[in-house]
Amino acid sequence: MKATYKYHRIGIPTQIPREDETYIAKFKIYTSGYESSPYGVEWLRFEPDSPMPELIKRVPHVAFEVTDLQEALKGKKY
């Protein structure tokens, strides 16, 4: 069965602190905006030693919900 995709959010890295940030200690990241954005915009501010991949820390990215993750990853390089 083919996986289907549903838009979830866009993550945008920033270095500017925001009032409504939530800190996620495990990833050393501050997140904000997602709960209040009608378009699923989430601002991401990383601590210098965050364990997240450099690509995520530097480049905006779109996230999707998928019905079958294994099927969605077939044939993809990741």
PQR file with spaces between the fields and no chain letter, atoms N, CA, C, O and H, PARSE charges and radii, in Angstrom:
ATOM       1  N    MET     1       0.844   -1.188    0.000 -0.4000 1.5000
ATOM       2  CA   MET     1       0.000    0.000    0.000 -0.0000 2.0000
ATOM       3  C    MET     1       0.885    1.246    0.000  0.5500 1.7000
ATOM       4  O    MET     1       1.843    1.335    0.768 -0.5500 1.4000
ATOM       5  N    LYS     2       0.565    2.182   -0.844 -0.4000 1.5000
ATOM       6  CA   LYS     2       1.333    3.413   -0.955 -0.0000 2.0000
ATOM       7  C    LYS     2       1.068    4.309    0.255  0.5500 1.7000
ATOM       8  O    LYS     2      -0.079    4.474    0.670 -0.5500 1.4000
ATOM       9  H    LYS     2      -0.214    2.110   -1.467  0.4000 1.0000
ATOM      10  N    ALA     3       2.138    4.891    0.821 -0.4000 1.5000
ATOM      11  CA   ALA     3       2.002    5.808    1.957 -0.0000 2.0000
ATOM      12  C    ALA     3       1.380    7.115    1.480  0.5500 1.7000
ATOM      13  O    ALA     3       1.658    7.574    0.372 -0.5500 1.4000
ATOM      14  H    ALA     3       3.070    4.758    0.484  0.4000 1.0000
ATOM      15  N    THR     4       0.549    7.705    2.310 -0.4000 1.5000
ATOM      16  CA   THR     4       0.008    9.026    2.019 -0.0000 2.0000
ATOM      17  C    THR     4       0.641   10.037    2.967  0.5500 1.7000
ATOM      18  O    THR     4       1.006    9.713    4.097 -0.5500 1.4000
ATOM      19  H    THR     4       0.323    7.332    3.210  0.4000 1.0000
ATOM      20  N    TYR     5       0.761   11.252    2.485 -0.4000 1.5000
ATOM      21  CA   TYR     5       1.418   12.320    3.218 -0.0000 2.0000
ATOM      22  C    TYR     5       0.427   13.417    3.576  0.5500 1.7000
ATOM      23  O    TYR     5      -0.453   13.748    2.782 -0.5500 1.4000
ATOM      24  H    TYR     5       0.465   11.515    1.567  0.4000 1.0000
ATOM      25  N    LYS     6       0.572   13.984    4.780 -0.4000 1.5000
ATOM      26  CA   LYS     6      -0.253   15.107    5.215 -0.0000 2.0000
ATOM      27  C    LYS     6       0.680   16.167    5.794  0.5500 1.7000
ATOM      28  O    LYS     6       1.492   15.864    6.668 -0.5500 1.4000
ATOM      29  H    LYS     6       1.287   13.714    5.425  0.4000 1.0000
ATOM      30  N    TYR     7       0.571   17.401    5.318 -0.4000 1.5000
ATOM      31  CA   TYR     7       1.410   18.487    5.831 -0.0000 2.0000
ATOM      32  C    TYR     7       1.254   18.591    7.343  0.5500 1.7000
ATOM      33  O    TYR     7       0.140   18.521    7.862 -0.5500 1.4000
ATOM      34  H    TYR     7      -0.089   17.647    4.608  0.4000 1.0000
ATOM      35  N    HIS     8       2.368   18.758    8.050 -0.4000 1.5000
ATOM      36  CA   HIS     8       2.343   18.892    9.505 -0.0000 2.0000
ATOM      37  C    HIS     8       2.825   20.266    9.938  0.5500 1.7000
ATOM      38  O    HIS     8       2.128   20.962   10.676 -0.5500 1.4000
ATOM      39  H    HIS     8       3.273   18.814    7.629  0.4000 1.0000
ATOM      40  N    ARG     9       4.023   20.668    9.484 -0.4000 1.5000
ATOM      41  CA   ARG     9       4.560   21.962    9.883 -0.0000 2.0000
ATOM      42  C    ARG     9       5.764   22.313    9.026  0.5500 1.7000
ATOM      43  O    ARG     9       6.277   21.488    8.269 -0.5500 1.4000
ATOM      44  H    ARG     9       4.589   20.102    8.884  0.4000 1.0000
ATOM      45  N    ILE    10       6.205   23.567    9.166 -0.4000 1.5000
ATOM      46  CA   ILE    10       7.480   23.996    8.618 -0.0000 2.0000
ATOM      47  C    ILE    10       8.324   24.452    9.797  0.5500 1.7000
ATOM      48  O    ILE    10       7.879   25.253   10.619 -0.5500 1.4000
ATOM      49  H    ILE    10       5.788   24.237    9.781  0.4000 1.0000
ATOM      50  N    GLY    11       9.541   23.937    9.874 -0.4000 1.5000
ATOM      51  CA   GLY    11      10.476   24.320   10.930 -0.0000 2.0000
ATOM      52  C    GLY    11      11.474   25.316   10.378  0.5500 1.7000
ATOM      53  O    GLY    11      12.125   25.057    9.366 -0.5500 1.4000
ATOM      54  H    GLY    11       9.903   23.286    9.207  0.4000 1.0000
ATOM      55  N    ILE    12      11.596   26.464   11.046 -0.4000 1.5000
ATOM      56  CA   ILE    12      12.491   27.515   10.575 -0.0000 2.0000
ATOM      57  C    ILE    12      13.518   27.823   11.655  0.5500 1.7000
ATOM      58  O    ILE    12      13.160   28.319   12.723 -0.5500 1.4000
ATOM      59  H    ILE    12      11.067   26.674   11.868  0.4000 1.0000
ATOM      60  N    PRO    13      14.790   27.537   11.392 -0.5600 1.5000
ATOM      61  CA   PRO    13      15.830   27.859   12.370  0.2800 2.0000
ATOM      62  C    PRO    13      15.958   29.371   12.551  0.5500 1.7000
ATOM      63  O    PRO    13      15.812   30.138   11.598 -0.5500 1.4000
ATOM      64  N    THR    14      16.229   29.779   13.768 -0.4000 1.5000
ATOM      65  CA   THR    14      16.432   31.191   14.081 -0.0000 2.0000
ATOM      66  C    THR    14      17.446   31.310   15.202  0.5500 1.7000
ATOM      67  O    THR    14      17.690   30.348   15.930 -0.5500 1.4000
ATOM      68  H    THR    14      16.348   29.157   14.541  0.4000 1.0000
ATOM      69  N    GLN    15      18.027   32.467   15.341 -0.4000 1.5000
ATOM      70  CA   GLN    15      18.922   32.741   16.459 -0.0000 2.0000
ATOM      71  C    GLN    15      18.301   33.778   17.386  0.5500 1.7000
ATOM      72  O    GLN    15      18.909   34.177   18.379 -0.5500 1.4000
ATOM      73  H    GLN    15      17.829   33.249   14.750  0.4000 1.0000
ATOM      74  N    ILE    16      17.107   34.205   17.062 -0.4000 1.5000
ATOM      75  CA   ILE    16      16.426   35.247   17.835 -0.0000 2.0000
ATOM      76  C    ILE    16      15.509   34.618   18.876  0.5500 1.7000
ATOM      77  O    ILE    16      14.600   33.871   18.514 -0.5500 1.4000
ATOM      78  H    ILE    16      16.613   33.881   16.255  0.4000 1.0000
ATOM      79  N    PRO    17      15.724   34.903   20.170 -0.5600 1.5000
ATOM      80  CA   PRO    17      14.824   34.383   21.214  0.2800 2.0000
ATOM      81  C    PRO    17      13.410   34.946   21.028  0.5500 1.7000
ATOM      82  O    PRO    17      13.235   36.090   20.606 -0.5500 1.4000
ATOM      83  N    ARG    18      12.409   34.125   21.350 -0.4000 1.5000
ATOM      84  CA   ARG    18      11.014   34.542   21.240 -0.0000 2.0000
ATOM      85  C    ARG    18      10.349   34.375   22.604  0.5500 1.7000
ATOM      86  O    ARG    18      10.754   33.521   23.392 -0.5500 1.4000
ATOM      87  H    ARG    18      12.550   33.197   21.693  0.4000 1.0000
ATOM      88  N    GLU    19       9.340   35.179   22.883 -0.4000 1.5000
ATOM      89  CA   GLU    19       8.664   35.170   24.186 -0.0000 2.0000
ATOM      90  C    GLU    19       8.046   33.834   24.553  0.5500 1.7000
ATOM      91  O    GLU    19       8.102   33.424   25.713 -0.5500 1.4000
ATOM      92  H    GLU    19       9.010   35.873   22.242  0.4000 1.0000
ATOM      93  N    ASP    20       7.469   33.161   23.602 -0.4000 1.5000
ATOM      94  CA   ASP    20       6.689   31.954   23.893 -0.0000 2.0000
ATOM      95  C    ASP    20       7.473   30.656   23.703  0.5500 1.7000
ATOM      96  O    ASP    20       6.875   29.615   23.431 -0.5500 1.4000
ATOM      97  H    ASP    20       7.423   33.494   22.660  0.4000 1.0000
ATOM      98  N    GLU    21       8.794   30.697   23.840 -0.4000 1.5000
ATOM      99  CA   GLU    21       9.613   29.509   23.604 -0.0000 2.0000
ATOM     100  C    GLU    21       9.388   28.415   24.649  0.5500 1.7000
ATOM     101  O    GLU    21       9.137   28.681   25.825 -0.5500 1.4000
ATOM     102  H    GLU    21       9.280   31.542   24.060  0.4000 1.0000
ATOM     103  N    THR    22       9.487   27.194   24.174 -0.4000 1.5000
ATOM     104  CA   THR    22       9.495   26.012   25.033 -0.0000 2.0000
ATOM     105  C    THR    22      10.857   25.358   24.864  0.5500 1.7000
ATOM     106  O    THR    22      11.329   25.179   23.741 -0.5500 1.4000
ATOM     107  H    THR    22       9.691   26.978   23.219  0.4000 1.0000
ATOM     108  N    TYR    23      11.492   24.999   25.980 -0.4000 1.5000
ATOM     109  CA   TYR    23      12.819   24.386   25.914 -0.0000 2.0000
ATOM     110  C    TYR    23      12.690   22.871   25.978  0.5500 1.7000
ATOM     111  O    TYR    23      11.984   22.335   26.832 -0.5500 1.4000
ATOM     112  H    TYR    23      11.109   25.144   26.892  0.4000 1.0000
ATOM     113  N    ILE    24      13.375   22.185   25.071 -0.4000 1.5000
ATOM     114  CA   ILE    24      13.417   20.723   25.060 -0.0000 2.0000
ATOM     115  C    ILE    24      14.857   20.333   25.378  0.5500 1.7000
ATOM     116  O    ILE    24      15.720   20.352   24.500 -0.5500 1.4000
ATOM     117  H    ILE    24      13.949   22.620   24.377  0.4000 1.0000
ATOM     118  N    ALA    25      15.114   19.979   26.641 -0.4000 1.5000
ATOM     119  CA   ALA    25      16.468   19.737   27.134 -0.0000 2.0000
ATOM     120  C    ALA    25      17.181   18.612   26.393  0.5500 1.7000
ATOM     121  O    ALA    25      18.371   18.719   26.094 -0.5500 1.4000
ATOM     122  H    ALA    25      14.413   19.964   27.354  0.4000 1.0000
ATOM     123  N    LYS    26      16.462   17.539   26.098 -0.4000 1.5000
ATOM     124  CA   LYS    26      17.075   16.383   25.432 -0.0000 2.0000
ATOM     125  C    LYS    26      17.768   16.775   24.119  0.5500 1.7000
ATOM     126  O    LYS    26      18.815   16.227   23.776 -0.5500 1.4000
ATOM     127  H    LYS    26      15.495   17.452   26.341  0.4000 1.0000
ATOM     128  N    PHE    27      17.180   17.714   23.402 -0.4000 1.5000
ATOM     129  CA   PHE    27      17.713   18.137   22.109 -0.0000 2.0000
ATOM     130  C    PHE    27      18.391   19.499   22.153  0.5500 1.7000
ATOM     131  O    PHE    27      18.935   19.957   21.148 -0.5500 1.4000
ATOM     132  H    PHE    27      16.330   18.160   23.680  0.4000 1.0000
ATOM     133  N    LYS    28      18.360   20.153   23.324 -0.4000 1.5000
ATOM     134  CA   LYS    28      18.961   21.478   23.508 -0.0000 2.0000
ATOM     135  C    LYS    28      18.437   22.453   22.452  0.5500 1.7000
ATOM     136  O    LYS    28      19.193   23.086   21.715 -0.5500 1.4000
ATOM     137  H    LYS    28      17.918   19.781   24.140  0.4000 1.0000
ATOM     138  N    ILE    29      17.109   22.542   22.418 -0.4000 1.5000
ATOM     139  CA   ILE    29      16.424   23.351   21.419 -0.0000 2.0000
ATOM     140  C    ILE    29      15.269   24.111   22.067  0.5500 1.7000
ATOM     141  O    ILE    29      14.608   23.610   22.976 -0.5500 1.4000
ATOM     142  H    ILE    29      16.495   22.028   23.017  0.4000 1.0000
ATOM     143  N    TYR    30      15.042   25.317   21.586 -0.4000 1.5000
ATOM     144  CA   TYR    30      13.883   26.119   21.971 -0.0000 2.0000
ATOM     145  C    TYR    30      12.931   26.118   20.783  0.5500 1.7000
ATOM     146  O    TYR    30      13.349   26.366   19.652 -0.5500 1.4000
ATOM     147  H    TYR    30      15.579   25.725   20.847  0.4000 1.0000
ATOM     148  N    THR    31      11.669   25.844   21.030 -0.4000 1.5000
ATOM     149  CA   THR    31      10.683   25.858   19.950 -0.0000 2.0000
ATOM     150  C    THR    31       9.600   26.875   20.278  0.5500 1.7000
ATOM     151  O    THR    31       9.319   27.138   21.447 -0.5500 1.4000
ATOM     152  H    THR    31      11.330   25.643   21.948  0.4000 1.0000
ATOM     153  N    SER    32       9.002   27.440   19.255 -0.4000 1.5000
ATOM     154  CA   SER    32       7.900   28.383   19.477 -0.0000 2.0000
ATOM     155  C    SER    32       7.084   28.540   18.206  0.5500 1.7000
ATOM     156  O    SER    32       7.552   28.255   17.104 -0.5500 1.4000
ATOM     157  H    SER    32       9.231   27.227   18.305  0.4000 1.0000
ATOM     158  N    GLY    33       5.866   28.996   18.384 -0.4000 1.5000
ATOM     159  CA   GLY    33       5.021   29.362   17.262 -0.0000 2.0000
ATOM     160  C    GLY    33       4.068   28.309   16.747  0.5500 1.7000
ATOM     161  O    GLY    33       2.997   28.645   16.242 -0.5500 1.4000
ATOM     162  H    GLY    33       5.486   29.228   19.279  0.4000 1.0000
ATOM     163  N    TYR    34       4.429   27.046   16.860 -0.4000 1.5000
ATOM     164  CA   TYR    34       3.615   26.007   16.235 -0.0000 2.0000
ATOM     165  C    TYR    34       2.176   26.002   16.746  0.5500 1.7000
ATOM     166  O    TYR    34       1.238   25.912   15.955 -0.5500 1.4000
ATOM     167  H    TYR    34       5.299   26.773   17.269  0.4000 1.0000
ATOM     168  N    GLU    35       2.000   26.097   18.053 -0.4000 1.5000
ATOM     169  CA   GLU    35       0.651   26.027   18.635 -0.0000 2.0000
ATOM     170  C    GLU    35      -0.236   27.199   18.223  0.5500 1.7000
ATOM     171  O    GLU    35      -1.458   27.065   18.165 -0.5500 1.4000
ATOM     172  H    GLU    35       2.763   26.170   18.696  0.4000 1.0000
ATOM     173  N    SER    36       0.379   28.346   17.938 -0.4000 1.5000
ATOM     174  CA   SER    36      -0.414   29.533   17.616 -0.0000 2.0000
ATOM     175  C    SER    36      -0.449   29.863   16.119  0.5500 1.7000
ATOM     176  O    SER    36      -1.162   30.779   15.710 -0.5500 1.4000
ATOM     177  H    SER    36       1.372   28.455   17.985  0.4000 1.0000
ATOM     178  N    SER    37       0.291   29.147   15.319 -0.4000 1.5000
ATOM     179  CA   SER    37       0.356   29.451   13.887 -0.0000 2.0000
ATOM     180  C    SER    37      -0.725   28.704   13.111  0.5500 1.7000
ATOM     181  O    SER    37      -0.810   27.480   13.203 -0.5500 1.4000
ATOM     182  H    SER    37       0.870   28.403   15.651  0.4000 1.0000
ATOM     183  N    PRO    38      -1.547   29.418   12.352 -0.5600 1.5000
ATOM     184  CA   PRO    38      -2.554   28.725   11.540  0.2800 2.0000
ATOM     185  C    PRO    38      -1.931   27.951   10.374  0.5500 1.7000
ATOM     186  O    PRO    38      -2.608   27.150    9.730 -0.5500 1.4000
ATOM     187  N    TYR    39      -0.650   28.185   10.104 -0.4000 1.5000
ATOM     188  CA   TYR    39       0.015   27.536    8.971 -0.0000 2.0000
ATOM     189  C    TYR    39       1.058   26.506    9.411  0.5500 1.7000
ATOM     190  O    TYR    39       1.769   25.951    8.572 -0.5500 1.4000
ATOM     191  H    TYR    39      -0.100   28.836   10.627  0.4000 1.0000
ATOM     192  N    GLY    40       1.155   26.248   10.710 -0.4000 1.5000
ATOM     193  CA   GLY    40       2.106   25.258   11.203 -0.0000 2.0000
ATOM     194  C    GLY    40       3.548   25.722   11.160  0.5500 1.7000
ATOM     195  O    GLY    40       4.452   24.914   10.945 -0.5500 1.4000
ATOM     196  H    GLY    40       0.578   26.698   11.391  0.4000 1.0000
ATOM     197  N    VAL    41       3.779   27.026   11.363 -0.4000 1.5000
ATOM     198  CA   VAL    41       5.148   27.546   11.396 -0.0000 2.0000
ATOM     199  C    VAL    41       5.722   27.334   12.794  0.5500 1.7000
ATOM     200  O    VAL    41       5.116   27.730   13.790 -0.5500 1.4000
ATOM     201  H    VAL    41       3.045   27.682   11.537  0.4000 1.0000
ATOM     202  N    GLU    42       6.891   26.707   12.859 -0.4000 1.5000
ATOM     203  CA   GLU    42       7.565   26.489   14.132 -0.0000 2.0000
ATOM     204  C    GLU    42       8.970   27.078   14.049  0.5500 1.7000
ATOM     205  O    GLU    42       9.760   26.715   13.178 -0.5500 1.4000
ATOM     206  H    GLU    42       7.383   26.385   12.050  0.4000 1.0000
ATOM     207  N    TRP    43       9.265   27.994   14.973 -0.4000 1.5000
ATOM     208  CA   TRP    43      10.588   28.587   15.058 -0.0000 2.0000
ATOM     209  C    TRP    43      11.455   27.694   15.932  0.5500 1.7000
ATOM     210  O    TRP    43      11.011   27.236   16.985 -0.5500 1.4000
ATOM     211  H    TRP    43       8.623   28.289   15.680  0.4000 1.0000
ATOM     212  N    LEU    44      12.698   27.439   15.499 -0.4000 1.5000
ATOM     213  CA   LEU    44      13.608   26.543   16.191 -0.0000 2.0000
ATOM     214  C    LEU    44      14.916   27.283   16.499  0.5500 1.7000
ATOM     215  O    LEU    44      15.602   27.764   15.597 -0.5500 1.4000
ATOM     216  H    LEU    44      13.058   27.811   14.643  0.4000 1.0000
ATOM     217  N    ARG    45      15.242   27.361   17.791 -0.4000 1.5000
ATOM     218  CA   ARG    45      16.501   27.997   18.194 -0.0000 2.0000
ATOM     219  C    ARG    45      17.322   26.963   18.952  0.5500 1.7000
ATOM     220  O    ARG    45      16.860   26.410   19.950 -0.5500 1.4000
ATOM     221  H    ARG    45      14.684   26.970   18.523  0.4000 1.0000
ATOM     222  N    PHE    46      18.525   26.703   18.487 -0.4000 1.5000
ATOM     223  CA   PHE    46      19.357   25.634   19.002 -0.0000 2.0000
ATOM     224  C    PHE    46      20.483   26.164   19.879  0.5500 1.7000
ATOM     225  O    PHE    46      21.050   27.222   19.606 -0.5500 1.4000
ATOM     226  H    PHE    46      18.900   27.152   17.676  0.4000 1.0000
ATOM     227  N    GLU    47      20.802   25.427   20.927 -0.4000 1.5000
ATOM     228  CA   GLU    47      21.998   25.734   21.695 -0.0000 2.0000
ATOM     229  C    GLU    47      23.202   25.280   20.860  0.5500 1.7000
ATOM     230  O    GLU    47      23.070   24.374   20.038 -0.5500 1.4000
ATOM     231  H    GLU    47      20.342   24.567   21.150  0.4000 1.0000
ATOM     232  N    PRO    48      24.372   25.899   21.062 -0.5600 1.5000
ATOM     233  CA   PRO    48      25.542   25.548   20.242  0.2800 2.0000
ATOM     234  C    PRO    48      25.888   24.061   20.258  0.5500 1.7000
ATOM     235  O    PRO    48      26.382   23.539   19.259 -0.5500 1.4000
ATOM     236  N    ASP    49      25.640   23.374   21.363 -0.4000 1.5000
ATOM     237  CA   ASP    49      25.980   21.952   21.458 -0.0000 2.0000
ATOM     238  C    ASP    49      24.768   21.032   21.293  0.5500 1.7000
ATOM     239  O    ASP    49      24.774   19.897   21.769 -0.5500 1.4000
ATOM     240  H    ASP    49      25.238   23.798   22.175  0.4000 1.0000
ATOM     241  N    SER    50      23.740   21.526   20.624 -0.4000 1.5000
ATOM     242  CA   SER    50      22.559   20.699   20.354 -0.0000 2.0000
ATOM     243  C    SER    50      22.972   19.470   19.544  0.5500 1.7000
ATOM     244  O    SER    50      23.767   19.589   18.612 -0.5500 1.4000
ATOM     245  H    SER    50      23.735   22.448   20.237  0.4000 1.0000
ATOM     246  N    PRO    51      22.443   18.290   19.885 -0.5600 1.5000
ATOM     247  CA   PRO    51      22.791   17.078   19.145  0.2800 2.0000
ATOM     248  C    PRO    51      22.047   16.914   17.814  0.5500 1.7000
ATOM     249  O    PRO    51      22.249   15.924   17.111 -0.5500 1.4000
ATOM     250  N    MET    52      21.205   17.863   17.472 -0.4000 1.5000
ATOM     251  CA   MET    52      20.445   17.756   16.229 -0.0000 2.0000
ATOM     252  C    MET    52      21.368   17.875   15.020  0.5500 1.7000
ATOM     253  O    MET    52      22.405   18.534   15.103 -0.5500 1.4000
ATOM     254  H    MET    52      21.042   18.667   18.043  0.4000 1.0000
ATOM     255  N    PRO    53      21.009   17.248   13.895 -0.5600 1.5000
ATOM     256  CA   PRO    53      21.839   17.333   12.682  0.2800 2.0000
ATOM     257  C    PRO    53      22.018   18.785   12.222  0.5500 1.7000
ATOM     258  O    PRO    53      21.107   19.602   12.349 -0.5500 1.4000
ATOM     259  N    GLU    54      23.188   19.087   11.695 -0.4000 1.5000
ATOM     260  CA   GLU    54      23.483   20.446   11.235 -0.0000 2.0000
ATOM     261  C    GLU    54      22.466   20.924   10.198  0.5500 1.7000
ATOM     262  O    GLU    54      22.093   22.097   10.197 -0.5500 1.4000
ATOM     263  H    GLU    54      23.928   18.423   11.592  0.4000 1.0000
ATOM     264  N    LEU    55      22.023   20.047    9.333 -0.4000 1.5000
ATOM     265  CA   LEU    55      21.049   20.425    8.310 -0.0000 2.0000
ATOM     266  C    LEU    55      19.771   20.975    8.945  0.5500 1.7000
ATOM     267  O    LEU    55      19.235   21.983    8.487 -0.5500 1.4000
ATOM     268  H    LEU    55      22.326   19.094    9.334  0.4000 1.0000
ATOM     269  N    ILE    56      19.289   20.321    9.986 -0.4000 1.5000
ATOM     270  CA   ILE    56      18.077   20.773   10.680 -0.0000 2.0000
ATOM     271  C    ILE    56      18.316   22.108   11.377  0.5500 1.7000
ATOM     272  O    ILE    56      17.418   22.946   11.455 -0.5500 1.4000
ATOM     273  H    ILE    56      19.724   19.502   10.358  0.4000 1.0000
ATOM     274  N    LYS    57      19.540   22.300   11.884 -0.4000 1.5000
ATOM     275  CA   LYS    57      19.869   23.529   12.607 -0.0000 2.0000
ATOM     276  C    LYS    57      20.038   24.729   11.683  0.5500 1.7000
ATOM     277  O    LYS    57      19.975   25.871   12.138 -0.5500 1.4000
ATOM     278  H    LYS    57      20.269   21.619   11.821  0.4000 1.0000
ATOM     279  N    ARG    58      20.250   24.488   10.404 -0.4000 1.5000
ATOM     280  CA   ARG    58      20.588   25.587    9.485 -0.0000 2.0000
ATOM     281  C    ARG    58      19.577   25.841    8.362  0.5500 1.7000
ATOM     282  O    ARG    58      19.511   26.949    7.829 -0.5500 1.4000
ATOM     283  H    ARG    58      20.301   23.560   10.034  0.4000 1.0000
ATOM     284  N    VAL    59      18.796   24.828    8.003 -0.4000 1.5000
ATOM     285  CA   VAL    59      17.948   24.947    6.812 -0.0000 2.0000
ATOM     286  C    VAL    59      16.476   24.759    7.185  0.5500 1.7000
ATOM     287  O    VAL    59      16.148   23.795    7.877 -0.5500 1.4000
ATOM     288  H    VAL    59      18.850   23.929    8.436  0.4000 1.0000
ATOM     289  N    PRO    60      15.574   25.654    6.747 -0.5600 1.5000
ATOM     290  CA   PRO    60      14.147   25.419    6.969  0.2800 2.0000
ATOM     291  C    PRO    60      13.734   24.088    6.350  0.5500 1.7000
ATOM     292  O    PRO    60      14.277   23.670    5.327 -0.5500 1.4000
ATOM     293  N    HIS    61      12.774   23.437    6.979 -0.4000 1.5000
ATOM     294  CA   HIS    61      12.347   22.129    6.477 -0.0000 2.0000
ATOM     295  C    HIS    61      10.847   21.945    6.699  0.5500 1.7000
ATOM     296  O    HIS    61      10.267   22.509    7.627 -0.5500 1.4000
ATOM     297  H    HIS    61      12.333   23.777    7.809  0.4000 1.0000
ATOM     298  N    VAL    62      10.246   21.163    5.848 -0.4000 1.5000
ATOM     299  CA   VAL    62       8.822   20.850    5.938 -0.0000 2.0000
ATOM     300  C    VAL    62       8.686   19.447    6.507  0.5500 1.7000
ATOM     301  O    VAL    62       9.412   18.534    6.112 -0.5500 1.4000
ATOM     302  H    VAL    62      10.717   20.705    5.095  0.4000 1.0000
ATOM     303  N    ALA    63       7.756   19.281    7.432 -0.4000 1.5000
ATOM     304  CA   ALA    63       7.502   17.966    8.033 -0.0000 2.0000
ATOM     305  C    ALA    63       6.111   17.487    7.625  0.5500 1.7000
ATOM     306  O    ALA    63       5.164   18.269    7.551 -0.5500 1.4000
ATOM     307  H    ALA    63       7.167   20.022    7.753  0.4000 1.0000
ATOM     308  N    PHE    64       6.013   16.188    7.364 -0.4000 1.5000
ATOM     309  CA   PHE    64       4.757   15.565    6.980 -0.0000 2.0000
ATOM     310  C    PHE    64       4.432   14.418    7.924  0.5500 1.7000
ATOM     311  O    PHE    64       5.330   13.782    8.477 -0.5500 1.4000
ATOM     312  H    PHE    64       6.783   15.553    7.424  0.4000 1.0000
ATOM     313  N    GLU    65       3.153   14.161    8.101 -0.4000 1.5000
ATOM     314  CA   GLU    65       2.699   12.939    8.752 -0.0000 2.0000
ATOM     315  C    GLU    65       2.498   11.936    7.626  0.5500 1.7000
ATOM     316  O    GLU    65       1.983   12.282    6.563 -0.5500 1.4000
ATOM     317  H    GLU    65       2.424   14.677    7.652  0.4000 1.0000
ATOM     318  N    VAL    66       2.906   10.692    7.861 -0.4000 1.5000
ATOM     319  CA   VAL    66       2.727    9.659    6.833 -0.0000 2.0000
ATOM     320  C    VAL    66       1.958    8.482    7.421  0.5500 1.7000
ATOM     321  O    VAL    66       2.041    8.206    8.618 -0.5500 1.4000
ATOM     322  H    VAL    66       3.324   10.411    8.725  0.4000 1.0000
ATOM     323  N    THR    67       1.223    7.803    6.577 -0.4000 1.5000
ATOM     324  CA   THR    67       0.433    6.660    7.041 -0.0000 2.0000
ATOM     325  C    THR    67       1.296    5.433    7.276  0.5500 1.7000
ATOM     326  O    THR    67       0.951    4.579    8.093 -0.5500 1.4000
ATOM     327  H    THR    67       1.156    8.027    5.604  0.4000 1.0000
ATOM     328  N    ASP    68       2.425    5.334    6.561 -0.4000 1.5000
ATOM     329  CA   ASP    68       3.299    4.172    6.706 -0.0000 2.0000
ATOM     330  C    ASP    68       4.740    4.643    6.510  0.5500 1.7000
ATOM     331  O    ASP    68       5.183    4.829    5.377 -0.5500 1.4000
ATOM     332  H    ASP    68       2.706    6.028    5.898  0.4000 1.0000
ATOM     333  N    LEU    69       5.461    4.833    7.598 -0.4000 1.5000
ATOM     334  CA   LEU    69       6.815    5.372    7.530 -0.0000 2.0000
ATOM     335  C    LEU    69       7.745    4.475    6.730  0.5500 1.7000
ATOM     336  O    LEU    69       8.519    4.972    5.912 -0.5500 1.4000
ATOM     337  H    LEU    69       5.101    4.682    8.518  0.4000 1.0000
ATOM     338  N    GLN    70       7.689    3.167    6.943 -0.4000 1.5000
ATOM     339  CA   GLN    70       8.564    2.257    6.202 -0.0000 2.0000
ATOM     340  C    GLN    70       8.327    2.345    4.704  0.5500 1.7000
ATOM     341  O    GLN    70       9.272    2.336    3.915 -0.5500 1.4000
ATOM     342  H    GLN    70       7.060    2.763    7.607  0.4000 1.0000
ATOM     343  N    GLU    71       7.084    2.428    4.324 -0.4000 1.5000
ATOM     344  CA   GLU    71       6.748    2.538    2.894 -0.0000 2.0000
ATOM     345  C    GLU    71       7.223    3.887    2.350  0.5500 1.7000
ATOM     346  O    GLU    71       7.738    3.955    1.234 -0.5500 1.4000
ATOM     347  H    GLU    71       6.316    2.436    4.965  0.4000 1.0000
ATOM     348  N    ALA    72       7.059    4.940    3.113 -0.4000 1.5000
ATOM     349  CA   ALA    72       7.460    6.274    2.667 -0.0000 2.0000
ATOM     350  C    ALA    72       8.979    6.376    2.495  0.5500 1.7000
ATOM     351  O    ALA    72       9.454    7.161    1.675 -0.5500 1.4000
ATOM     352  H    ALA    72       6.641    4.885    4.020  0.4000 1.0000
ATOM     353  N    LEU    73       9.741    5.593    3.259 -0.4000 1.5000
ATOM     354  CA   LEU    73      11.203    5.638    3.192 -0.0000 2.0000
ATOM     355  C    LEU    73      11.800    4.720    2.128  0.5500 1.7000
ATOM     356  O    LEU    73      12.985    4.825    1.809 -0.5500 1.4000
ATOM     357  H    LEU    73       9.355    4.955    3.925  0.4000 1.0000
ATOM     358  N    LYS    74      10.989    3.828    1.581 -0.4000 1.5000
ATOM     359  CA   LYS    74      11.508    2.895    0.570 -0.0000 2.0000
ATOM     360  C    LYS    74      12.129    3.649   -0.603  0.5500 1.7000
ATOM     361  O    LYS    74      11.523    4.547   -1.188 -0.5500 1.4000
ATOM     362  H    LYS    74      10.027    3.742    1.840  0.4000 1.0000
ATOM     363  N    GLY    75      13.356    3.253   -0.925 -0.4000 1.5000
ATOM     364  CA   GLY    75      14.042    3.840   -2.069 -0.0000 2.0000
ATOM     365  C    GLY    75      14.624    5.217   -1.820  0.5500 1.7000
ATOM     366  O    GLY    75      15.218    5.804   -2.725 -0.5500 1.4000
ATOM     367  H    GLY    75      13.848    2.524   -0.450  0.4000 1.0000
ATOM     368  N    LYS    76      14.467    5.752   -0.605 -0.4000 1.5000
ATOM     369  CA   LYS    76      14.989    7.077   -0.282 -0.0000 2.0000
ATOM     370  C    LYS    76      16.356    6.950    0.371  0.5500 1.7000
ATOM     371  O    LYS    76      16.632    5.982    1.080 -0.5500 1.4000
ATOM     372  H    LYS    76      13.985    5.275    0.129  0.4000 1.0000
ATOM     373  N    LYS    77      17.203    7.933    0.125 -0.4000 1.5000
ATOM     374  CA   LYS    77      18.505    8.013    0.808 -0.0000 2.0000
ATOM     375  C    LYS    77      18.321    8.949    1.985  0.5500 1.7000
ATOM     376  O    LYS    77      17.855   10.078    1.825 -0.5500 1.4000
ATOM     377  H    LYS    77      16.979    8.719   -0.451  0.4000 1.0000
ATOM     378  N    TYR    78      18.687    8.480    3.171 -0.4000 1.5000
ATOM     379  CA   TYR    78      18.554    9.306    4.373 -0.0000 2.0000
ATOM     380  C    TYR    78      19.685    9.063    5.330  0.5500 1.7000
ATOM     381  O    TYR    78      19.734    9.675    6.397 -0.5500 1.4000
ATOM     382  H    TYR    78      19.065    7.564    3.301  0.4000 1.0000
